[in-house]
Amino acid sequence: MTEAGGCAWPLGAGGVGLRLVREDDAEELGALIDANREHLVPWMPWAAGQGEVETLAFLRRAGQQLQANDGFQAALVVEGAIAGIAGFHRVDWVNRTTSIGYWLAAERQGRGTMTAAVAALARHALDAWGLNRVEIRAAVENRRSRAIPERLGFRQEATMRRAERVGDRSLDLVVYSLV
């Protein structure tokens, strides 16, 4: 994925696009996480303890992930400001599979922005990388997150019971795939 003009992938009108995350995103991304912590904590295992140090470590790992050809993490940018993150957890080049994770600021939800971002990532994985399978996992109760793969034609395959620990809760996850 290469960047041109700030966003590697424009996603439509209104200055919306995806671009690779960078270490110098730490302050802006950290402020966005702080502003959305209450919104993120029920679903994201990392959200409760994500501070400045952890955000910078995430961005550094994202750089290493890109260098290792193991996927990438992208900032979802709206009118020049980061509104969320979407990216690949890793790429299994032997089996030609990957999985996508994402989160979006509460104030930006309900506009199709993340759906467009996930669609672009899935197309990239299947077309540009030639992968056979893209997977998304979302908590059963997280209707907004589940709506994205459902809108994009991902197939619901299974429910993994007590598959992810978030705070003091064990969440069941729905597995979706696109092949």
Protein Blocks (a to p, Z undefined) as FASTA:
>chain_A
ZZeehiabdcbehhiacddddfklmmmmmmmmmmmmmmmmmmmmklmmmcfklmmmmmmm
mmmmmmnonajaddddeehiafbdcddfbdcfknopacddddddfklgonlmmmmmmmmm
mmmmmmmnopabdcddddfklmmlmmmmmmnopacfbdcehkbcghjbccdddddddZZ
